[in-house]
């Protein structure tokens, strides 16, 4: 019963966002293109209609796209948001640790120490993990609360699909990727003697 009442509110918000203008439809199509990319990469299942699922047994997450750019010289790209705050899932997530990312101060201090001891020119590099959160699977015991609700512009209606990976919008995605990044950092140092830094 609790799931259904939350799902009804989620559905109400999603229906209110149904595309009206050409700009809305362009955003909906760009969002759906991103969804289809995740389906091809097996991060999402194929979409199904709402009447095929018992809404008393699953928790829908309102999923929608936003345009974003990281600077004047960068292209706009679409990011799919999975609003786990809206369906209250994040309210019940427990953060067992404080996440401390590396910043410029840590990078500068380490670089100065290495230069002081080696006296040689330092080689620095940068790597970006594309779709970082989505490289991690979600827990099997959380399958009931991982149902993405999204507008399919090709079908002209809202559809749902199980989410198989961590997503942008859930606290689990944040903590899961943080621990993974810290593990990679530790492996690089211990096995390859590479000093690395983690930042978002």
C-alpha positions as a Python dict, from the first residue, in 0.01 Angstrom:
ca = {
    (1, 'X'): (0, 0, 0),
    (2, 'X'): (285, 233, 87),
    (3, 'X'): (451, 168, -250),
    (4, 'X'): (131, 242, -438),
    (5, 'X'): (74, 577, -264),
    (6, 'X'): (432, 688, -339),
    (7, 'X'): (404, 559, -696),
    (8, 'X'): (85, 757, -753),
    (9, 'X'): (267, 1077, -658),
    (10, 'X'): (560, 983, -881),
    (11, 'X'): (323, 918, -1172),
    (12, 'X'): (145, 1248, -1114),
    (13, 'X'): (474, 1441, -1139),
    (14, 'X'): (584, 1249, -1448),
    (15, 'X'): (250, 1302, -1626),
    (16, 'X'): (267, 1676, -1556),
    (17, 'X'): (597, 1682, -1745),
    (18, 'X'): (451, 1537, -2067),
    (19, 'X'): (604, 1722, -2365),
    (20, 'X'): (405, 2019, -2492),
    (21, 'X'): (642, 2228, -2703),
    (22, 'X'): (894, 2126, -2969),
    (23, 'X'): (1169, 2199, -2718),
    (24, 'X'): (1004, 1956, -2475),
    (25, 'X'): (987, 1687, -2743),
    (26, 'X'): (1353, 1742, -2836),
    (27, 'X'): (1451, 1695, -2471),
    (28, 'X'): (1232, 1385, -2443),
    (29, 'X'): (1389, 1234, -2756),
    (30, 'X'): (1743, 1310, -2642),
    (31, 'X'): (1661, 1153, -2305),
    (32, 'X'): (1516, 845, -2471),
    (33, 'X'): (1825, 811, -2694),
    (34, 'X'): (2032, 799, -2375),
    (35, 'X'): (1794, 542, -2226),
    (36, 'X'): (1830, 324, -2535),
    (37, 'X'): (2209, 347, -2505),
    (38, 'X'): (2180, 214, -2149),
    (39, 'X'): (1953, -66, -2270),
    (40, 'X'): (2212, -165, -2532),
    (41, 'X'): (2479, -163, -2261),
    (42, 'X'): (2256, -383, -2040),
    (43, 'X'): (2221, -121, -1768),
    (44, 'X'): (1845, -114, -1816),
    (45, 'X'): (1592, -373, -1924),
    (46, 'X'): (1355, -330, -2217),
    (47, 'X'): (1064, -93, -2137),
    (48, 'X'): (725, -233, -2042),
    (49, 'X'): (384, -75, -1991),
    (50, 'X'): (268, 30, -1646),
    (51, 'X'): (-24, -213, -1640),
    (52, 'X'): (213, -512, -1657),
    (53, 'X'): (361, -447, -1312),
    (54, 'X'): (203, -466, -965),
    (55, 'X'): (260, -115, -831),
    (56, 'X'): (208, -241, -476),
    (57, 'X'): (528, -444, -499),
    (58, 'X'): (778, -209, -667),
    (59, 'X'): (891, 150, -621),
    (60, 'X'): (905, 370, -930),
    (61, 'X'): (1180, 628, -969),
    (62, 'X'): (1097, 936, -1174),
    (63, 'X'): (1359, 952, -1453),
    (64, 'X'): (1403, 1254, -1678),
    (65, 'X'): (1670, 1431, -1879),
    (66, 'X'): (1838, 1767, -1833),
    (67, 'X'): (2080, 1949, -2059),
    (68, 'X'): (2418, 2027, -1903),
    (69, 'X'): (2745, 2188, -2003),
    (70, 'X'): (3070, 2218, -1809),
    (71, 'X'): (3194, 2540, -1962),
    (72, 'X'): (3156, 2793, -2239),
    (73, 'X'): (3369, 2589, -2478),
    (74, 'X'): (3207, 2253, -2415),
    (75, 'X'): (2911, 2098, -2591),
    (76, 'X'): (2575, 2055, -2424),
    (77, 'X'): (2496, 1695, -2337),
    (78, 'X'): (2201, 1516, -2186),
    (79, 'X'): (2212, 1369, -1836),
    (80, 'X'): (1940, 1136, -1716),
    (81, 'X'): (1837, 1205, -1357),
    (82, 'X'): (1684, 928, -1148),
    (83, 'X'): (1504, 1109, -868),
    (84, 'X'): (1546, 879, -569),
    (85, 'X'): (1476, 1176, -344),
    (86, 'X'): (1128, 1220, -485),
    (87, 'X'): (1027, 859, -415),
    (88, 'X'): (1182, 880, -64),
    (89, 'X'): (1441, 605, -127),
    (90, 'X'): (1731, 839, -46),
    (91, 'X'): (1560, 937, 280),
    (92, 'X'): (1612, 582, 406),
    (93, 'X'): (1968, 541, 281),
    (94, 'X'): (2230, 541, 556),
    (95, 'X'): (2566, 706, 494),
    (96, 'X'): (2815, 504, 700),
    (97, 'X'): (3114, 720, 614),
    (98, 'X'): (3204, 1075, 518),
    (99, 'X'): (3319, 1098, 159),
    (100, 'X'): (3645, 1291, 127),
    (101, 'X'): (3761, 1353, -227),
    (102, 'X'): (4104, 1481, -321),
    (103, 'X'): (4135, 1844, -419),
    (104, 'X'): (4393, 2081, -564),
    (105, 'X'): (4571, 2114, -227),
    (106, 'X'): (4637, 1738, -209),
    (107, 'X'): (4758, 1731, -569),
    (108, 'X'): (4988, 2031, -519),
    (109, 'X'): (5133, 1900, -193),
    (110, 'X'): (5204, 1554, -338),
    (111, 'X'): (5359, 1702, -653),
    (112, 'X'): (5590, 1926, -448),
    (113, 'X'): (5701, 1632, -230),
    (114, 'X'): (5772, 1407, -531),
    (115, 'X'): (5962, 1683, -708),
    (116, 'X'): (6164, 1758, -395),
    (117, 'X'): (6273, 1394, -358),
    (118, 'X'): (6326, 1309, -724),
    (119, 'X'): (6440, 1639, -868),
    (120, 'X'): (6295, 1529, -1201),
    (121, 'X'): (6019, 1664, -1414),
    (122, 'X'): (5685, 1520, -1314),
    (123, 'X'): (5447, 1357, -1559),
    (124, 'X'): (5081, 1414, -1480),
    (125, 'X'): (4779, 1265, -1650),
    (126, 'X'): (4403, 1272, -1620),
    (127, 'X'): (4153, 993, -1680),
    (128, 'X'): (3775, 1021, -1679),
    (129, 'X'): (3556, 722, -1602),
    (130, 'X'): (3264, 759, -1841),
    (131, 'X'): (2927, 674, -1684),
    (132, 'X'): (3115, 583, -1367),
    (133, 'X'): (2815, 500, -1147),
    (134, 'X'): (2663, 285, -1421),
    (135, 'X'): (2966, 55, -1430),
    (136, 'X'): (2854, -84, -1093),
    (137, 'X'): (2560, -325, -1050),
    (138, 'X'): (2281, -258, -806),
    (139, 'X'): (2219, -503, -520),
    (140, 'X'): (1976, -785, -589),
    (141, 'X'): (1788, -709, -268),
    (142, 'X'): (1715, -359, -400),
    (143, 'X'): (1557, -474, -725),
    (144, 'X'): (1207, -384, -601),
    (145, 'X'): (1296, -14, -569),
    (146, 'X'): (1487, 15, -896),
    (147, 'X'): (1217, 67, -1159),
    (148, 'X'): (1278, 367, -1384),
    (149, 'X'): (968, 558, -1500),
    (150, 'X'): (1038, 753, -1818),
    (151, 'X'): (843, 906, -2104),
    (152, 'X'): (898, 718, -2430),
    (153, 'X'): (845, 970, -2713),
    (154, 'X'): (837, 691, -2972),
    (155, 'X'): (542, 525, -2798),
    (156, 'X'): (396, 855, -2677),
    (157, 'X'): (352, 733, -2320),
    (158, 'X'): (521, 665, -1987),
    (159, 'X'): (691, 328, -1956),
    (160, 'X'): (893, 151, -1689),
    (161, 'X'): (1199, -70, -1687),
    (162, 'X'): (1415, -242, -1423),
    (163, 'X'): (1746, -69, -1353),
    (164, 'X'): (2041, -309, -1336),
    (165, 'X'): (2318, -63, -1248),
    (166, 'X'): (2384, 214, -1002),
    (167, 'X'): (2248, 543, -1130),
    (168, 'X'): (2294, 918, -1106),
    (169, 'X'): (2051, 1027, -837),
    (170, 'X'): (2081, 755, -574),
    (171, 'X'): (2299, 778, -264),
    (172, 'X'): (2399, 416, -325),
    (173, 'X'): (2554, 519, -656),
    (174, 'X'): (2760, 790, -484),
    (175, 'X'): (2897, 571, -205),
    (176, 'X'): (2944, 268, -432),
    (177, 'X'): (3154, 462, -682),
    (178, 'X'): (3352, 637, -407),
    (179, 'X'): (3457, 300, -262),
    (180, 'X'): (3541, 168, -609),
    (181, 'X'): (3751, 476, -689),
    (182, 'X'): (3938, 444, -359),
    (183, 'X'): (4005, 75, -432),
    (184, 'X'): (4147, 165, -775),
    (185, 'X'): (4360, 434, -611),
    (186, 'X'): (4498, 181, -360),
    (187, 'X'): (4574, -78, -631),
    (188, 'X'): (4757, 179, -844),
    (189, 'X'): (4977, 274, -551),
    (190, 'X'): (5048, -72, -407),
    (191, 'X'): (5098, -266, -730),
    (192, 'X'): (5220, -7, -979),
    (193, 'X'): (5366, 267, -753),
    (194, 'X'): (5144, 524, -922),
    (195, 'X'): (5023, 814, -710),
    (196, 'X'): (4669, 906, -803),
    (197, 'X'): (4391, 1136, -685),
    (198, 'X'): (4015, 1098, -686),
    (199, 'X'): (3786, 1391, -753),
    (200, 'X'): (3441, 1459, -894),
}
